[in-house]
């Protein structure tokens, strides 16, 4: 398990950033700028997204978590931040890496999600509707631009199936890390954030800031300041 007490001597804390559905590592560009040198932010992306867009999308939870874990191996991660779909990946990843801090944003805990029905996806519109029902939000320009919609179709369907898989894989998951939950004041998709407490044997704290569902896009400075406050509190407690 990473020891936050080492951070004072060895530079800023290392935070892994797991993006929402249909987003690559570039989604966190503004958040990383807002963090500056206050944290060493390591944004990751799954196959089929961003710079890995030519790779086949992953639709199974275990494979997605293993892919991210391999990319973070040996980096000494002190906290994992996951947004929207990334929150479920972060939950599973925290258990594997033994990270002391789990930071989740813009998603309801998997334990309160209704059972996943699956199937019934016959078109891009079906996939978008089903993905939205899981709490995800897809940028409007992706849906209204014909070329972007065509290119993003496989990614959207893949992320829908991955969302279903992640919900079932983490529904009963419980980690030893403290869990800090962040919600946006203008986000109607996130419900029962306090119920994230069911997924930890440690502490669970919920915070709210201005912003919509995609918090790192709508309020990157607010997210950055929140991350730094959580990390600073952990370091103070460990010191």
Secondary structure by P-SEA (a helix, b strand, c coil): ccccccccccccbbbbbbbccccccccaaaaaaaaccccbbbbbbcccccccccccccccaaaaaaaaaaaaccccccbbbbccaaaaaaaaaaaaacccbbbbcccccccccccccccccccaaaaaaaaaaacccccccccccaaaaaaaaaaaaaaaaaaaaaaaaccccccccbbbbbbbccccccccccccccccccbbbbbbcccccccccccaaaaaaaaaaaaaaaaaaac
